Amino acid sequence: MPPHRAVVIIWGFLLVFLVIDFMRKANVNYVQFNYEWDISKVIGTLGVVEVDSLANDYISIENKFGLPLNFTRNNTFLLKNGQESYFRASEILSDSSKIVFSGVKWINQIPKKTSEQNSIDIIDLPLIQPEGKTTVTIGDSQIIWREARELRKNLLQKEKLFFMGTETDAYGYPYEGGTFDTSSEILLKSKNAPTAAYYILFFGAQDKRTDIHLLHQNICDILETLQNKPTTENIFAVTLPPSTNPIFDAYNNLFNTHLQECVTQFKNVQIVDLHHFLMDKTDYLAQDEVHLNTKGYLYLNKLLIQEIP
């Protein structure tokens, strides 16, 4: 075969590989592809707003609407200020003077500036999800806050999962839980959670003051509640990570012991032993010595992908 033909064939195969790889990872690397732009619509408006400050993951506006607000972190927003920037937020905090959108994810572009003419609309922007196993992630700040915002999106890089729940994260993927939920609140939300094939549990960060006997009972009741749902195939229970703070580490070990004791009682539950996996690793925790950082969530993502069928 002439050398130039071999080069053309090699480049052809490479191009096909790159196109396929791009399509496979587009929903992770280019989040704007994950939405039904053609059927998006305005469902409310904040009107003209005074922007106090704006950053890559943060926007603060003057509160002229009073309390309580008529929108939540489950909404998608459109900032118009000479350009159109769609965004979602992990948290919306407010008082009588300011409304702060924190943990912001800009969907199509990051605004380059603010202007004297700023307005915000509330948008219905449907999320596109792949056909796959119905999955509910349930937990506290460990599945929502800071770098946990990436958990569901990054799982889709390898797995075909269809996420379900009553809350939505910064990308619009549904989940069950709340940032400061204790095991008692997670038990209640587990009872009300939609039926699904898979449940991914990651909680315990907010239970340091919970009576240990109540905590044990709550853990077992959560697992029993989820196993008894009619479509449950697997429940993946994540252990708390080792902490560099001795007090936190002792609690995490205690929580993990009770989690593992409860897991042995149920046939459809398996431990995702993040604690054991991280024992010989470093630099996986955020500064609070409780939550995982970006590196830590990449480790968790790797473990979950190994365990999910």
Backbone bond lengths (Angstrom), bond angles and torsions (degrees), N, CA, C in turn:
res aa  C-N    CA-C-N  psi(-1)  N-CA   C-N-CA  omega(-1)  CA-C   N-CA-C  phi
1 M - - - 1.463 - - 1.522 108.71 -
2 P 1.324 117.94 130.78 1.464 120.64 178.98 1.522 110.61 -57.97
3 P 1.331 115.88 142.30 1.467 119.50 -176.44 1.526 113.36 -54.13
4 H 1.375 115.79 -39.43 1.464 116.51 -175.60 1.523 111.31 -68.16
5 R 1.345 117.75 -30.85 1.461 120.37 177.03 1.526 110.63 -68.10
6 A 1.324 116.17 -38.65 1.463 119.83 177.84 1.528 110.83 -62.52
7 V 1.325 115.92 -40.48 1.472 120.42 179.01 1.525 110.26 -63.76
8 V 1.346 116.28 -42.96 1.463 120.41 179.99 1.525 110.74 -62.16
9 I 1.326 117.01 -43.21 1.469 121.19 -179.70 1.529 110.57 -64.18
10 I 1.338 115.73 -43.95 1.465 119.89 179.36 1.520 110.74 -60.61
11 W 1.346 116.07 -45.77 1.457 120.04 178.77 1.520 111.32 -64.44
12 G 1.329 116.67 -34.13 1.463 120.52 177.60 1.512 111.76 -63.89
13 F 1.346 115.98 -46.75 1.465 120.05 177.56 1.530 111.27 -62.67
14 L 1.331 115.20 -40.10 1.467 119.47 179.87 1.521 110.80 -63.44
15 L 1.339 116.24 -41.90 1.466 120.25 179.78 1.524 110.86 -63.38
16 V 1.326 116.67 -44.15 1.469 120.34 178.63 1.530 110.47 -60.62
17 F 1.355 115.78 -44.14 1.467 119.88 178.96 1.523 111.23 -60.20
18 L 1.331 116.51 -44.45 1.465 120.22 -178.10 1.514 111.43 -65.60
19 V 1.329 117.19 -38.92 1.463 120.96 178.85 1.526 110.31 -64.30
20 I 1.341 116.40 -46.32 1.467 120.62 179.54 1.527 110.55 -63.31
21 D 1.328 116.76 -43.45 1.460 121.18 179.40 1.518 111.19 -63.17
22 F 1.337 116.38 -40.15 1.468 120.65 178.09 1.517 110.37 -62.21
23 M 1.347 116.59 -45.71 1.461 120.28 -178.66 1.518 111.41 -64.74
24 R 1.338 116.61 -36.65 1.463 120.62 -178.75 1.518 111.77 -68.48
25 K 1.338 117.03 -35.65 1.459 120.95 -175.58 1.521 113.55 -102.11
26 A 1.329 117.53 1.92 1.464 120.10 -174.51 1.518 111.88 -59.74
27 N 1.351 116.87 -38.69 1.459 119.42 -177.61 1.522 112.52 -67.70
28 V 1.340 117.66 -19.86 1.460 121.74 178.60 1.527 110.78 -92.51
29 N 1.310 116.84 -47.25 1.463 120.85 -173.39 1.525 113.69 -85.41
30 Y 1.319 117.42 -24.65 1.465 121.44 -178.51 1.526 107.77 -129.78
31 V 1.343 115.15 85.41 1.465 119.65 -169.16 1.519 112.68 -66.03
32 Q 1.337 118.02 -20.22 1.464 119.28 -179.59 1.520 112.21 -64.96
33 F 1.345 117.37 -17.24 1.466 120.40 177.30 1.528 112.22 -76.80
34 N 1.325 117.66 -6.40 1.462 121.49 -173.54 1.523 113.83 -91.70
35 Y 1.324 117.88 8.86 1.449 120.47 -173.50 1.528 111.81 -126.92
36 E 1.342 114.78 152.03 1.466 121.97 178.48 1.528 108.81 -89.10
37 W 1.317 115.55 79.55 1.458 120.38 -176.30 1.529 112.52 -62.08
38 D 1.325 117.45 -33.13 1.466 121.01 -174.72 1.521 112.65 -65.95
39 I 1.324 117.03 -24.97 1.463 118.43 -178.02 1.528 111.90 -114.65
40 S 1.327 117.36 15.52 1.465 119.88 176.50 1.524 109.71 -68.03
41 K 1.328 116.12 151.64 1.465 119.25 -179.98 1.522 110.27 -154.09
42 V 1.319 115.10 156.32 1.461 121.33 176.92 1.522 108.43 -80.54
43 I 1.337 116.90 128.29 1.460 120.87 179.39 1.530 112.04 -116.10
44 G 1.321 116.89 -1.67 1.458 121.53 178.20 1.513 109.35 -177.96
45 T 1.300 116.61 172.66 1.461 119.32 179.55 1.517 111.00 -149.44
46 L 1.320 114.57 145.15 1.456 120.94 170.51 1.523 110.03 -92.85
47 G 1.342 115.63 -12.07 1.450 120.75 -179.48 1.514 111.85 72.97
48 V 1.300 115.65 -152.88 1.466 121.33 179.41 1.523 108.88 -71.56
49 V 1.320 116.45 131.10 1.463 121.16 -177.90 1.527 110.20 -127.27
50 E 1.317 114.64 155.59 1.468 122.18 174.68 1.521 107.85 -99.03
51 V 1.334 117.58 110.67 1.457 122.20 -179.80 1.528 109.40 -84.94
52 D 1.348 116.21 117.57 1.466 120.37 178.56 1.522 111.34 -79.29
53 S 1.350 115.65 -44.22 1.459 119.63 179.48 1.515 108.97 -156.80
54 L 1.332 114.46 156.64 1.457 120.50 -175.97 1.520 108.47 -149.14
55 A 1.339 116.65 134.92 1.467 121.65 178.90 1.517 109.17 -144.88
56 N 1.333 115.76 -174.50 1.462 120.04 -177.49 1.522 112.68 -61.16
57 D 1.345 117.81 -33.10 1.461 119.79 -177.07 1.524 112.10 -130.39
58 Y 1.337 116.63 31.00 1.457 118.85 -169.83 1.519 109.48 -161.15
59 I 1.334 116.71 137.55 1.460 120.44 169.94 1.520 107.66 -146.28
60 S 1.310 116.58 132.95 1.452 122.83 -179.67 1.524 108.82 -122.28
61 I 1.350 116.24 131.55 1.463 120.10 179.10 1.526 109.36 -128.57
62 E 1.316 115.74 160.07 1.456 121.70 176.21 1.530 109.17 -69.21
63 N 1.323 116.56 136.05 1.461 120.87 179.28 1.528 110.03 -89.49
64 K 1.317 115.10 103.68 1.466 120.03 175.53 1.527 110.96 -111.55
65 F 1.340 115.28 12.23 1.463 120.31 -172.44 1.520 112.91 -104.22
66 G 1.342 117.01 -12.75 1.451 119.68 -176.33 1.514 111.69 78.88
67 L 1.327 115.55 -175.34 1.456 122.34 -179.31 1.528 109.02 -128.87
68 P 1.331 119.10 146.66 1.469 127.06 -3.03 1.526 111.76 -76.12
69 L 1.327 115.84 162.27 1.454 121.22 179.05 1.523 109.94 -78.13
70 N 1.330 116.19 153.62 1.476 120.38 179.28 1.524 111.83 -100.60
71 F 1.335 116.25 25.96 1.461 121.37 174.60 1.517 108.09 -146.07
72 T 1.339 116.89 161.35 1.455 122.16 -175.26 1.527 109.99 -136.89
73 R 1.341 115.63 179.13 1.467 120.96 178.16 1.521 111.55 -69.19
74 N 1.341 118.26 -10.73 1.459 120.59 175.98 1.521 112.39 -77.06
75 N 1.324 116.78 -11.12 1.461 120.56 -179.58 1.523 112.24 -85.15
76 T 1.334 115.00 158.69 1.464 122.98 168.98 1.524 107.36 -105.98
77 F 1.338 116.37 144.49 1.461 121.08 -175.35 1.526 110.76 -124.95
78 L 1.313 115.35 154.69 1.461 122.30 176.86 1.513 108.70 -125.68
79 L 1.342 115.82 113.84 1.464 121.86 175.00 1.515 108.47 -91.32
80 K 1.327 116.14 123.56 1.466 121.45 177.81 1.523 108.62 -115.23
81 N 1.314 115.12 119.15 1.469 119.98 179.49 1.536 110.23 -150.73
82 G 1.331 115.45 49.81 1.465 120.77 -173.65 1.510 110.73 95.12
83 Q 1.314 116.52 -15.70 1.461 124.42 172.09 1.522 107.08 -144.26
84 E 1.309 117.04 166.12 1.458 120.65 -177.89 1.519 109.76 -114.47
85 S 1.334 116.06 117.77 1.459 122.09 -177.16 1.522 109.19 -124.93
86 Y 1.331 116.00 115.41 1.456 121.94 178.57 1.527 108.88 -87.17
87 F 1.339 115.97 140.85 1.461 118.16 180.00 1.526 111.29 -150.11
88 R 1.344 114.15 158.78 1.448 123.57 171.01 1.525 108.27 -128.80
89 A 1.323 117.44 162.68 1.462 121.03 -176.62 1.519 110.87 -133.23
90 S 1.339 115.75 146.27 1.466 120.42 175.21 1.521 111.05 -75.19
91 E 1.325 116.19 -36.31 1.460 120.94 -179.50 1.527 109.13 -140.77
92 I 1.334 115.76 147.51 1.462 121.57 171.68 1.520 106.85 -125.17
93 L 1.320 116.37 113.10 1.456 122.63 -179.50 1.526 108.68 -108.55
94 S 1.318 116.56 144.28 1.462 118.52 -176.42 1.521 111.38 -149.80
95 D 1.305 115.02 150.92 1.458 122.42 166.97 1.521 107.07 -138.36
96 S 1.292 117.28 -165.65 1.461 119.43 -174.60 1.522 113.43 -69.56
97 S 1.342 117.33 -15.70 1.463 119.50 -175.71 1.527 114.10 -112.17
98 K 1.357 118.02 -30.35 1.469 119.91 -173.98 1.516 111.96 -136.46
99 I 1.321 114.45 153.90 1.457 122.61 169.01 1.519 106.79 -121.79
100 V 1.318 116.52 124.48 1.456 121.55 -176.62 1.531 109.20 -115.80
101 F 1.321 115.47 119.95 1.467 121.98 171.84 1.529 106.45 -94.19
102 S 1.334 117.51 114.64 1.463 119.88 -178.52 1.524 109.92 -116.73
103 G 1.341 115.32 162.16 1.458 119.52 -175.33 1.519 111.10 60.83
104 V 1.327 115.76 39.04 1.469 121.28 -174.46 1.528 110.71 -73.91
105 K 1.332 115.87 139.79 1.454 123.29 169.51 1.527 107.48 -118.17
106 W 1.339 115.12 116.89 1.454 120.89 176.46 1.525 107.45 -82.24
107 I 1.313 117.38 123.76 1.461 121.27 -170.10 1.524 112.15 -80.72
108 N 1.314 116.91 -47.52 1.471 118.70 -175.33 1.521 113.00 -106.88
109 Q 1.319 118.17 -31.93 1.461 120.73 178.91 1.523 109.24 -167.29
110 I 1.323 115.99 154.02 1.461 121.72 174.89 1.520 107.84 -90.55
111 P 1.326 119.17 126.60 1.464 119.98 179.37 1.526 111.06 -58.09
112 K 1.304 115.47 137.16 1.460 119.85 179.87 1.517 112.07 -83.17
113 K 1.313 115.87 -19.97 1.462 118.45 -175.13 1.518 109.30 -162.88
114 T 1.322 115.41 167.89 1.450 120.74 166.16 1.515 107.88 -108.22
115 S 1.304 115.60 163.01 1.459 119.56 -179.23 1.514 108.62 -136.44
116 E 1.301 116.22 -179.18 1.455 120.00 177.79 1.523 111.24 -73.69
117 Q 1.331 117.24 -17.35 1.455 122.18 179.98 1.533 109.79 -113.30
118 N 1.330 115.47 88.60 1.459 121.17 177.80 1.525 109.17 -113.36
119 S 1.315 116.25 134.62 1.455 120.08 174.20 1.523 108.95 -140.88
120 I 1.334 115.78 154.76 1.458 121.12 -179.92 1.525 109.13 -131.55
121 D 1.326 115.53 129.36 1.462 122.38 173.00 1.525 109.63 -108.62
122 I 1.319 116.30 154.45 1.459 122.72 172.59 1.519 107.34 -97.80
123 I 1.336 116.29 128.09 1.461 121.55 -168.52 1.523 111.04 -118.58
124 D 1.319 116.13 139.36 1.460 121.34 165.62 1.522 106.62 -92.61
125 L 1.333 115.90 105.41 1.464 122.14 -178.33 1.522 107.52 -123.25
126 P 1.346 117.67 92.41 1.468 120.33 -174.62 1.524 112.78 -60.27
127 L 1.330 115.07 140.56 1.462 122.56 178.35 1.523 109.67 -86.24
128 I 1.316 115.90 139.56 1.467 121.60 173.04 1.523 107.83 -93.90
129 Q 1.327 116.75 124.41 1.457 120.94 175.29 1.527 109.66 -120.47
130 P 1.336 116.38 146.69 1.472 119.00 178.60 1.516 111.07 -72.71
131 E 1.318 116.74 155.82 1.457 119.82 170.62 1.521 107.97 -70.48
132 G 1.301 116.44 128.95 1.455 119.75 -178.56 1.506 110.72 -174.94
133 K 1.316 116.58 -171.81 1.449 121.70 -179.77 1.532 110.42 -63.82
134 T 1.317 116.26 128.75 1.460 119.37 176.42 1.523 109.08 -64.54
135 T 1.343 115.89 131.33 1.461 121.78 -170.72 1.520 110.03 -138.97
136 V 1.327 116.51 134.31 1.458 121.96 174.78 1.525 108.50 -120.09
137 T 1.322 117.20 120.98 1.461 120.92 170.15 1.525 107.28 -91.44
138 I 1.327 116.18 130.14 1.461 121.73 -175.76 1.524 108.55 -127.87
139 G 1.329 116.51 132.37 1.450 117.89 177.87 1.505 113.75 170.27
140 D 1.328 114.11 -166.10 1.459 122.13 -179.46 1.528 109.27 -103.99
141 S 1.321 116.37 -142.90 1.466 121.07 -178.82 1.526 112.70 -58.18
142 Q 1.334 117.22 -22.13 1.467 120.87 -178.13 1.531 112.82 -64.88
143 I 1.337 118.28 -20.12 1.464 119.89 179.14 1.525 112.92 -112.15
144 I 1.346 117.14 5.00 1.460 119.81 -172.45 1.523 112.79 -129.56
145 W 1.317 116.15 -45.08 1.459 122.83 -161.99 1.525 111.79 -84.69
146 R 1.312 115.97 144.61 1.461 123.10 175.90 1.523 111.64 50.40
147 E 1.338 117.91 -120.54 1.468 119.81 -174.21 1.525 112.90 -69.02
148 A 1.328 117.03 -15.20 1.468 120.08 176.95 1.524 111.70 -64.88
149 R 1.312 116.94 -16.32 1.471 120.44 176.41 1.526 111.56 -57.60
150 E 1.327 116.96 -26.98 1.462 121.22 -175.56 1.534 113.04 -86.55
151 L 1.337 117.56 -7.28 1.460 121.26 -169.85 1.524 113.29 -56.23
152 R 1.331 116.93 -54.88 1.461 120.03 -176.04 1.530 111.64 -68.88
153 K 1.303 116.52 -44.27 1.472 120.04 179.77 1.523 110.93 -58.61
154 N 1.322 117.53 -44.17 1.460 120.05 -176.61 1.522 112.80 -72.43
155 L 1.323 118.03 -28.76 1.463 119.83 176.12 1.529 111.07 -62.83
156 L 1.313 116.51 -28.79 1.466 120.25 -179.01 1.526 112.61 -72.03
157 Q 1.334 117.72 -10.30 1.460 120.23 177.61 1.529 110.99 -65.74
158 K 1.336 116.70 -28.97 1.462 120.25 -177.96 1.517 113.00 -120.06
159 E 1.325 117.04 -27.09 1.453 120.36 -172.60 1.532 110.99 -114.79
160 K 1.341 116.01 147.30 1.454 121.15 172.66 1.514 107.98 -96.52
161 L 1.323 114.92 99.89 1.448 122.50 -177.22 1.522 109.45 -126.36
162 F 1.314 115.82 145.47 1.457 121.38 175.64 1.526 106.87 -115.52
163 F 1.334 116.43 106.84 1.459 120.92 -173.38 1.524 111.22 -79.70
164 M 1.341 114.41 143.20 1.455 121.76 -178.69 1.521 109.42 -132.32
165 G 1.342 116.55 158.20 1.456 121.49 178.03 1.512 111.15 153.37
166 T 1.334 115.81 173.72 1.457 120.89 -177.63 1.530 113.27 -96.76
167 E 1.330 117.14 -17.31 1.465 122.05 175.63 1.523 108.82 -106.54
168 T 1.328 116.75 161.29 1.466 120.39 176.97 1.523 110.02 -129.90
169 D 1.340 115.56 144.85 1.464 120.20 -178.07 1.521 111.24 -85.84
170 A 1.330 116.16 -169.67 1.457 120.53 -174.38 1.518 113.29 -67.06
171 Y 1.320 117.78 -13.86 1.463 121.24 176.20 1.528 112.17 -103.88
172 G 1.340 116.50 -7.80 1.453 120.45 -179.39 1.518 114.60 101.44
173 Y 1.349 117.41 0.19 1.465 119.61 179.67 1.531 109.84 -77.71
174 P 1.335 117.39 132.53 1.467 120.59 -177.11 1.526 112.87 -72.17
175 Y 1.331 115.14 154.44 1.463 123.04 175.71 1.523 107.97 -157.81
176 E 1.336 116.65 174.82 1.459 122.88 173.22 1.521 108.62 -122.90
177 G 1.325 116.07 136.08 1.454 119.54 177.22 1.511 111.56 136.18
178 G 1.326 115.04 -169.27 1.451 121.69 179.27 1.513 110.17 -160.02
179 T 1.301 116.35 154.12 1.463 121.70 -173.67 1.528 112.21 -53.80
180 F 1.327 117.34 -42.90 1.464 120.35 -174.97 1.531 112.28 -109.19
181 D 1.316 117.37 22.68 1.466 121.22 -178.35 1.524 111.77 -68.92
182 T 1.317 116.03 131.96 1.458 121.72 170.51 1.526 109.03 -88.17
183 S 1.313 116.10 176.00 1.466 120.14 179.79 1.528 111.75 -61.91
184 S 1.323 118.00 -31.04 1.470 120.55 178.02 1.524 110.87 -64.80
185 E 1.312 116.19 -42.00 1.466 119.96 178.33 1.526 111.29 -71.13
186 I 1.322 116.57 -35.95 1.463 119.87 177.92 1.523 110.69 -67.63
187 L 1.329 117.44 -34.55 1.462 120.71 175.24 1.527 110.45 -60.37
188 L 1.323 116.96 -46.45 1.461 120.70 179.10 1.523 110.97 -61.89
189 K 1.320 116.64 -43.09 1.465 119.93 -179.02 1.530 111.48 -71.06
190 S 1.330 116.90 -28.64 1.464 119.70 175.20 1.527 110.70 -65.97
191 K 1.328 116.47 -37.79 1.458 120.15 177.94 1.526 111.15 -63.83
192 N 1.324 116.41 -35.25 1.461 120.99 -177.63 1.524 113.46 -93.95
193 A 1.322 117.19 -2.02 1.472 121.21 -177.29 1.523 110.58 -66.54
194 P 1.325 117.06 148.67 1.467 119.67 177.90 1.526 111.65 -65.26
195 T 1.322 116.35 153.29 1.461 120.01 175.23 1.522 108.91 -70.14
196 A 1.318 116.41 140.54 1.466 121.74 -176.98 1.518 108.84 -153.68
197 A 1.334 115.57 169.78 1.459 120.76 176.53 1.528 110.93 -79.07
198 Y 1.344 116.42 -43.49 1.459 121.50 -176.65 1.530 110.42 -118.77
199 Y 1.335 114.44 143.42 1.465 121.34 169.76 1.526 107.68 -127.08
200 I 1.321 116.11 131.40 1.465 122.12 176.84 1.521 107.33 -113.74
201 L 1.337 116.57 116.71 1.462 123.13 -176.77 1.525 110.61 -107.34
202 F 1.337 115.83 128.72 1.456 120.44 175.57 1.518 106.67 -148.49
203 F 1.324 116.30 99.54 1.469 120.81 -176.54 1.521 108.94 -150.68
204 G 1.327 116.13 -178.49 1.462 121.76 -179.72 1.505 113.77 117.29
205 A 1.336 117.29 -16.83 1.466 119.88 -177.38 1.522 112.36 -65.08
206 Q 1.333 116.84 -25.12 1.467 120.29 -175.89 1.527 112.93 -103.27
207 D 1.332 117.59 14.65 1.474 121.14 -174.74 1.515 114.04 -110.41
208 K 1.308 117.76 18.76 1.467 119.19 -177.05 1.531 112.23 -64.32
209 R 1.321 117.19 -24.62 1.470 120.35 179.83 1.526 112.15 -101.53
210 T 1.314 117.95 2.86 1.457 121.34 179.30 1.521 110.38 -76.59
211 D 1.324 116.62 135.97 1.467 120.80 174.91 1.529 109.07 -53.54
212 I 1.317 116.65 133.23 1.466 120.72 -171.72 1.528 111.93 -64.59
213 H 1.319 117.56 -33.10 1.471 119.92 178.26 1.528 110.35 -69.45
214 L 1.328 116.45 -40.80 1.464 120.48 176.35 1.513 110.36 -65.02
215 L 1.344 116.83 -41.19 1.467 120.55 179.43 1.527 110.32 -60.37
216 H 1.325 117.23 -46.33 1.467 120.84 179.26 1.529 110.66 -58.74
217 Q 1.333 115.94 -46.22 1.455 119.34 -179.21 1.523 111.44 -64.47
218 N 1.318 116.58 -40.52 1.469 120.47 179.02 1.528 111.54 -62.09
219 I 1.335 116.60 -43.74 1.465 120.25 179.71 1.526 109.95 -59.28
220 C 1.330 116.13 -49.40 1.469 119.66 -179.17 1.526 111.25 -63.11
221 D 1.330 116.83 -39.91 1.472 120.68 -179.49 1.526 111.60 -67.25
222 I 1.329 117.02 -36.67 1.470 120.50 177.38 1.525 109.72 -62.04
223 L 1.328 116.40 -47.24 1.462 120.23 -179.22 1.528 111.07 -63.88
224 E 1.328 116.65 -42.24 1.466 119.97 179.65 1.529 110.66 -64.62
225 T 1.318 116.68 -42.39 1.468 120.96 179.48 1.516 111.09 -58.55
226 L 1.325 117.03 -46.11 1.466 120.76 -177.19 1.523 111.38 -71.96
227 Q 1.351 117.03 -38.58 1.457 118.63 179.79 1.528 111.35 -64.98
228 N 1.313 117.53 -31.72 1.461 121.27 -176.71 1.526 113.72 -80.54
229 K 1.316 117.52 -4.81 1.462 118.51 175.56 1.530 108.86 -69.96
230 P 1.326 117.92 145.38 1.476 120.43 -166.64 1.517 116.84 -66.11
231 T 1.338 118.32 -22.55 1.472 119.34 -175.63 1.526 113.47 -109.73
232 T 1.326 117.42 7.71 1.469 120.69 -175.76 1.524 111.60 -65.30
233 E 1.333 115.49 127.80 1.462 121.81 173.90 1.525 111.42 -107.86
234 N 1.340 115.68 -45.78 1.469 120.18 -178.58 1.516 110.13 -144.03
235 I 1.327 115.12 143.40 1.463 122.42 171.38 1.520 106.94 -121.16
236 F 1.318 116.64 125.11 1.466 122.13 -178.01 1.532 107.81 -109.22
237 A 1.340 116.56 111.45 1.459 122.10 -176.83 1.529 109.13 -104.35
238 V 1.324 116.06 117.75 1.471 122.19 -174.76 1.526 109.92 -91.28
239 T 1.325 117.27 129.64 1.463 121.25 175.78 1.524 110.29 -76.52
240 L 1.334 115.32 154.10 1.458 120.55 176.94 1.529 109.71 -72.45
241 P 1.328 117.08 147.48 1.475 119.90 -175.36 1.525 112.63 -78.25
242 P 1.333 117.23 161.60 1.466 119.56 170.22 1.530 109.31 -62.29
243 S 1.315 115.97 144.38 1.462 120.06 178.49 1.517 110.20 -118.51
244 T 1.317 115.88 148.40 1.457 121.80 176.31 1.527 111.48 -78.71
245 N 1.337 116.58 -9.80 1.458 121.77 175.01 1.527 108.15 -91.64
246 P 1.328 119.23 118.25 1.476 121.27 -174.43 1.529 113.30 -57.37
247 I 1.327 118.00 -37.75 1.464 120.96 -179.27 1.525 109.69 -68.17
248 F 1.332 116.83 -45.63 1.459 120.88 178.30 1.526 111.00 -64.44
249 D 1.332 116.39 -38.78 1.462 120.31 -178.21 1.525 110.94 -65.47
250 A 1.329 116.63 -40.09 1.462 120.13 178.17 1.529 110.22 -63.05
251 Y 1.335 116.29 -42.68 1.467 119.51 177.74 1.518 110.91 -64.02
252 N 1.325 117.62 -44.57 1.466 120.40 -179.07 1.526 111.49 -59.77
253 N 1.327 116.19 -41.04 1.465 119.59 177.66 1.526 111.68 -64.16
254 L 1.335 115.70 -40.43 1.465 120.22 178.46 1.529 110.47 -64.36
255 F 1.327 116.32 -45.72 1.470 119.93 178.32 1.526 110.16 -59.46
256 N 1.311 116.84 -45.90 1.465 120.81 -177.99 1.529 111.82 -61.90
257 T 1.324 116.62 -36.72 1.461 120.43 177.96 1.531 110.56 -61.25
258 H 1.324 116.20 -46.02 1.465 120.37 179.67 1.529 111.02 -68.13
259 L 1.317 117.53 -37.62 1.456 120.68 176.93 1.528 110.24 -61.08
260 Q 1.318 116.58 -47.01 1.469 120.14 -178.50 1.520 111.65 -66.06
261 E 1.336 117.79 -35.81 1.465 120.47 176.65 1.525 111.03 -63.27
262 C 1.321 116.97 -40.85 1.466 120.84 179.72 1.528 111.09 -69.98
263 V 1.312 116.99 -38.97 1.469 120.88 -177.31 1.523 111.27 -59.53
264 T 1.320 117.82 -35.29 1.464 120.69 -177.72 1.533 112.74 -63.82
265 Q 1.315 117.22 -14.91 1.466 120.81 -177.11 1.529 113.27 -86.77
266 F 1.343 116.81 -8.39 1.462 119.49 -171.42 1.522 110.38 -130.00
267 K 1.314 116.18 131.86 1.464 121.12 -172.29 1.525 113.35 -75.37
268 N 1.326 118.34 -26.20 1.475 120.50 -175.03 1.526 113.32 -96.20
269 V 1.321 116.62 8.28 1.465 120.55 -176.38 1.521 109.54 -108.18
270 Q 1.317 115.71 135.12 1.465 119.04 175.03 1.521 110.59 -133.00
271 I 1.305 115.06 144.45 1.466 121.72 179.31 1.521 109.96 -77.59
272 V 1.313 116.31 133.30 1.464 122.00 165.81 1.523 104.52 -102.73
273 D 1.333 116.47 99.78 1.464 120.66 -166.22 1.526 111.25 -85.49
274 L 1.314 113.70 75.27 1.461 120.20 177.85 1.524 110.76 -62.08
275 H 1.333 117.07 -37.70 1.463 120.84 -178.82 1.527 111.10 -58.93
276 H 1.319 116.72 -49.28 1.466 120.34 -179.60 1.525 110.88 -64.51
277 F 1.321 116.84 -40.96 1.461 120.68 -177.64 1.523 111.67 -62.20
278 L 1.326 116.75 -34.04 1.466 120.45 -174.85 1.529 113.70 -89.42
279 M 1.308 118.00 -2.09 1.460 120.10 -174.25 1.525 113.21 -59.06
280 D 1.331 117.36 -32.93 1.468 119.78 -179.96 1.523 112.19 -105.12
281 K 1.346 116.07 16.38 1.472 121.01 179.97 1.523 109.19 -107.11
282 T 1.334 115.74 164.62 1.468 121.48 177.10 1.527 109.49 -134.99
283 D 1.331 114.54 163.40 1.470 121.61 172.75 1.524 112.49 59.19
284 Y 1.320 117.66 43.06 1.465 120.63 179.61 1.528 112.28 -111.38
285 L 1.355 117.68 -1.83 1.454 121.22 -178.05 1.519 111.65 -107.51
286 A 1.337 115.17 150.94 1.457 121.11 171.27 1.530 109.16 -72.24
287 Q 1.317 116.44 175.35 1.463 120.69 -176.30 1.518 112.89 -64.59
288 D 1.339 117.50 -22.80 1.472 119.53 -179.43 1.521 112.57 -76.40
289 E 1.337 117.93 -5.48 1.468 124.23 178.12 1.534 112.79 63.57
290 V 1.332 115.75 18.05 1.460 122.14 178.94 1.522 110.68 -118.19
291 H 1.329 115.68 -52.79 1.461 121.15 -173.11 1.525 111.49 -94.12
292 L 1.311 115.22 156.41 1.455 121.00 176.71 1.514 110.42 -73.91
293 N 1.327 116.57 150.61 1.463 120.98 170.41 1.527 108.77 -95.71
294 T 1.325 116.70 -169.45 1.465 120.18 -177.93 1.527 111.34 -56.46
295 K 1.319 116.14 -45.74 1.470 120.83 179.55 1.528 110.54 -62.07
296 G 1.321 117.08 -41.20 1.452 120.77 -179.90 1.515 112.91 -63.13
297 Y 1.338 116.45 -40.14 1.465 118.78 179.16 1.525 111.92 -72.39
298 L 1.312 117.53 -27.14 1.464 119.13 173.23 1.533 110.25 -65.99
299 Y 1.343 116.40 -38.82 1.464 120.17 175.00 1.527 110.53 -62.49
300 L 1.348 116.62 -45.58 1.460 120.03 -179.83 1.523 110.85 -62.97
301 N 1.311 116.13 -41.86 1.461 120.66 177.64 1.530 110.68 -57.94
302 K 1.328 116.39 -42.92 1.465 121.25 179.18 1.523 110.88 -62.19
303 L 1.333 116.39 -43.87 1.461 120.23 179.90 1.521 112.31 -64.30
304 L 1.316 116.58 -44.87 1.458 120.56 -178.72 1.529 110.82 -63.21
305 I 1.324 116.80 -41.61 1.459 120.67 179.31 1.539 110.95 -62.73
306 Q 1.339 115.81 -35.55 1.467 119.63 176.54 1.527 112.16 -66.69
307 E 1.335 117.13 -34.05 1.456 121.05 -173.69 1.529 112.90 -88.40
308 I 1.326 118.27 -32.14 1.459 120.55 -177.02 1.530 109.77 -72.65
309 P 1.324 117.90 127.01 1.485 120.46 -176.78 1.526 112.72 -60.31
